[in-house]
Amino acid sequence: MTTTSKGTALITGASSGIGAVYADRLARRGFDLILVARNGERLRKLADRLAGETGRKIDVLVADLTHRQDIARVEAVLRAGSGITMLVNNAGVGATAPLLASDIDKMDEMIALNVNVLTRLTYAAVPGFVARGAGTLINIASIVAVSPETLNGVYGGSKAFVLALSQSLQHELADKGVRVQAVLPGATATEFWGIAGLPVQHLPSEIVMTAENMVDAALAGLDQGERVTIPALPDQAEWDAFEAARRAMSGRLSSTTPAQRYRTAAAQA
């Protein structure tokens, strides 16, 4: 049991899966918690267990983040909570069906949760972190952020947004005492898959990681100062090379004239 408090971590989607494991691990690291999800019974059971096992202060905030008034309640807590030192943006949904076989209303709901809610909660928390000169933002993205061909394209696009926002904030907040980590899990054994239409039992077992191993790896990456953590990637040098190529190319993406290959093609037309 850790007696020294590291402040309070607010975790969305905390009633099960990845969010519940983050709650367990962060409480054992010395964080008080605010657990956010729509399943109040699960939240309260988790809160009672963690409070008893760790001695930390565990608050429950039952909220359905598909409802604007509930989002506003969580935003208000983040803005007012001077003791909040970490936000884990974990809540989200996925889809596995091809784009042309998907319901556009379901895609719209997915964008609202994966993109809009995450953005609003980030905007509610980060100004306080900056004002206090400290804070940690953990955004749960997915490997589809860099491998959009793997699953549904709207899902991939929503997680690419999470990665891009995280990278932009890393740049913007670098000198303000705020840490930003994007976590890109691969297939993880949670209820996500069943809700998305592909039960995890139907996936090859060799690609599925437990939620416990995923979160432990993500927190190890945070401890090591990683800005982007891909728990299953064997060689960090692969990501470093990918990022180096992207950053090198970024300085050549805007110019007064088109690239030579386009001018040559136009002259020959």
Secondary structure as the mmCIF struct_conf table of DSSP 4:
data_model
#
loop_
_struct_conf.conf_type_id
_struct_conf.id
_struct_conf.beg_label_comp_id
_struct_conf.beg_label_asym_id
_struct_conf.beg_label_seq_id
_struct_conf.end_label_comp_id
_struct_conf.end_label_asym_id
_struct_conf.end_label_seq_id
BEND BEND1 THR A 4 THR A 4
STRN STRN1 THR A 8 THR A 12
BEND BEND2 GLY A 13 GLY A 13
TURN_TY1_P TURN_TY1_P1 ALA A 14 SER A 15
BEND BEND3 SER A 16 SER A 16
HELX_RH_AL_P HELX_RH_AL_P1 GLY A 17 ARG A 28
TURN_TY1_P TURN_TY1_P2 ARG A 29 GLY A 30
STRN STRN2 ASP A 32 ALA A 37
BEND BEND4 ARG A 38 ARG A 38
HELX_RH_AL_P HELX_RH_AL_P2 GLY A 40 THR A 54
STRN STRN3 ILE A 58 VAL A 62
TURN_TY1_P TURN_TY1_P3 LEU A 65 THR A 66
BEND BEND5 HIS A 67 HIS A 67
HELX_RH_AL_P HELX_RH_AL_P3 ARG A 68 ALA A 80
TURN_TY1_P TURN_TY1_P4 SER A 82 GLY A 83
STRN STRN4 ILE A 84 ASN A 89
BEND BEND6 ALA A 97 ALA A 97
HELX_RH_3T_P HELX_RH_3T_P1 LEU A 99 ALA A 101
BEND BEND7 SER A 102 SER A 102
HELX_RH_AL_P HELX_RH_AL_P4 ILE A 104 ILE A 111
HELX_RH_PI_P HELX_RH_PI_P1 ALA A 112 VAL A 117
HELX_RH_AL_P HELX_RH_AL_P5 LEU A 118 ARG A 132
TURN_TY1_P TURN_TY1_P5 GLY A 133 GLY A 133
STRN STRN5 GLY A 135 ILE A 140
HELX_RH_3T_P HELX_RH_3T_P2 ILE A 143 ALA A 145
TURN_TY1_P TURN_TY1_P6 VAL A 146 VAL A 146
TURN_TY1_P TURN_TY1_P7 PRO A 148 GLU A 149
BEND BEND8 THR A 150 LEU A 151
HELX_RH_AL_P HELX_RH_AL_P6 GLY A 153 GLU A 172
TURN_TY1_P TURN_TY1_P8 LEU A 173 GLY A 177
STRN STRN6 VAL A 178 VAL A 183
BEND BEND9 ALA A 187 ALA A 187
STRN STRN7 THR A 188 ALA A 189
BEND BEND10 THR A 190 THR A 190
TURN_TY1_P TURN_TY1_P9 GLU A 191 GLU A 191
HELX_RH_AL_P HELX_RH_AL_P7 PHE A 192 ALA A 196
TURN_TY1_P TURN_TY1_P10 GLY A 197 GLY A 197
BEND BEND11 LEU A 198 LEU A 198
HELX_RH_3T_P HELX_RH_3T_P3 VAL A 200 HIS A 202
BEND BEND12 LEU A 203 LEU A 203
HELX_RH_3T_P HELX_RH_3T_P4 SER A 205 ILE A 207
HELX_LH_PP_P HELX_LH_PP_P1 VAL A 208 VAL A 208
STRN STRN8 MET A 209 THR A 210
HELX_RH_AL_P HELX_RH_AL_P8 ALA A 211 ASP A 223
TURN_TY1_P TURN_TY1_P11 GLN A 224 GLY A 225
BEND BEND13 ARG A 227 ARG A 227
STRN STRN9 VAL A 228 THR A 229
TURN_TY1_P TURN_TY1_P12 PRO A 231 ALA A 232
BEND BEND14 PRO A 234 PRO A 234
HELX_RH_AL_P HELX_RH_AL_P9 GLN A 236 SER A 250
TURN_TY1_P TURN_TY1_P13 GLY A 251 ARG A 252
BEND BEND15 LEU A 253 LEU A 253
BEND BEND16 THR A 256 THR A 257
HELX_RH_AL_P HELX_RH_AL_P10 GLN A 260 GLN A 268
#
